[in-house]
Amino acid sequence: MSWPKCRLDEYFEITSSKRVFKSEWKSSGVPFYRAREVVKLSQDGYVDNELFISEAMFQDYKSKYGVPATGDILITGVGTLGKVYIVREGDKFYFKDGNIIWLKKKKEIDSKYVDYAIKTSAVQSFIQNSSGATVGTYTISRANETEIPLPPLPIQKKIAAVLAKADELRRRREEQIKRLDDLLHATFLDMFGDPVTNPKGWPIHRLGEFVKEFRYGTSGKSSYEKVGYPILRIPNIIGDSIVLGDLQHNDMKEAEYERLRLIENDLLFVRTNGNPDYTGRCALIEKEQEGFVYASYLIRARIDDHRIVHHYLLSLLRSEGLRSQLKRKSKTSAGQFNINIEGLSGLDILLPSRPLQEKFSLFYCSLMRKKFELIKNSHSLENLFSSLMQRAFKGELDLK
């Protein structure tokens, strides 16, 4: 059976906050959230806030207009749309009008159930496609029209509990993966020091000294038809890793293929992006991606393994010090941030002793094997959670 649908405005008063002018922002006091803070709260459950309003203003607004109460729901209406945060007991904050939609209960409904219902693909699609003439916004009027499946309250609570358990397993696995990343970063700093200050006095070279060849990718057209060679594009480089879920192919000529064919331990750099934090990010080609080619917004660096150990170099390039260098060397054009071969070639690279690099490489490989197993398990948990979500909102879960 499928649950009947209801509009959000049947169960919530849907509004936003009262205007707080930028001149009224403070450096301390009561936290003041924008959409970006609500996104962080939705994802991590906490935020390191940087904006505040005075206690006097908060109390004035509380008495005149009300403030978010336990169980109220906030939804981002600009930027990253459709992220949900449920106000917790003890929360004390105010938020920016127009950026965030405020759902205040007027009938009994389970907030956590609503949270999961809003996360379904159907509701998210409605949110993402609801902006109309206003690009990238989810408005109060569209929130009023948003529909969710709604079983009786006891069933809502049971569905929310089942999904919360699966969600917790998924989050724990993500935390384990993050701890491995943190351990790798800490080990790198312990062995080599901070690349910015170079406290161990390693010799400084240019990246170009360790690269046999830099080369831009093909500008030829690619497609999802499996004709030609698999081609890596910017969407395939996520979180400094190669992801093959959105893979296209390119039917290029043999001569071009030989020039652009990837081999194990090549590095691929993103050379153009609208986000400066993404420009220059890089990923290492593994054995499984040998024989792939790559698109024009990527740059291949073929590393001379006799001169530097690629796992050390990869970790160095991902460090904050090198990321800062990349940002400085990037140029902007039409809202895009670009790094070229000349900029990459001129990056300052610290060169520790070969035995120390190789020792780090052994640690890196051992840790990556553990991370790979966790990621596989994480994918299984993600699939389980998605399956439970679909069945729950179709009324197909056994909730006895």
Secondary structure, 3 states (H helix, E strand, C coil): CCCCEEEHHHCEEEECCCCCCHHHCECCCEEEECHHHHHHHHHHCCCCCCCEECHHHHHHHHHHHCCCCCCCEEEECECCCCCEEECCCCCCCEECCCCEEEEEECCCCCHHHHHHHHCCHHHHHHHHCCCCCCCCECCHHHHHHCEEECCCHHHHHHHHHHHHHHHHHHHHHHHHHHHHHHHHHHHHHHHHCCCCCCCCCCCEEEHHHHEEEEEECECCCCECCCCCEEEECHHHEECCEECCCCCEEECCCHHHHHHHCCCCCCEEEECEECCCCCCCCEEECCHHHCCCEEECCEEEEEECCCCCCHHHHHHHHCCHHHHHHHHHHCEEECCEEECCHHHHHCCEEECCCHHHHHHHHHHHHHHHHHHHHHHHHHHHHHHHHHHHHHHHHHCCCCCC
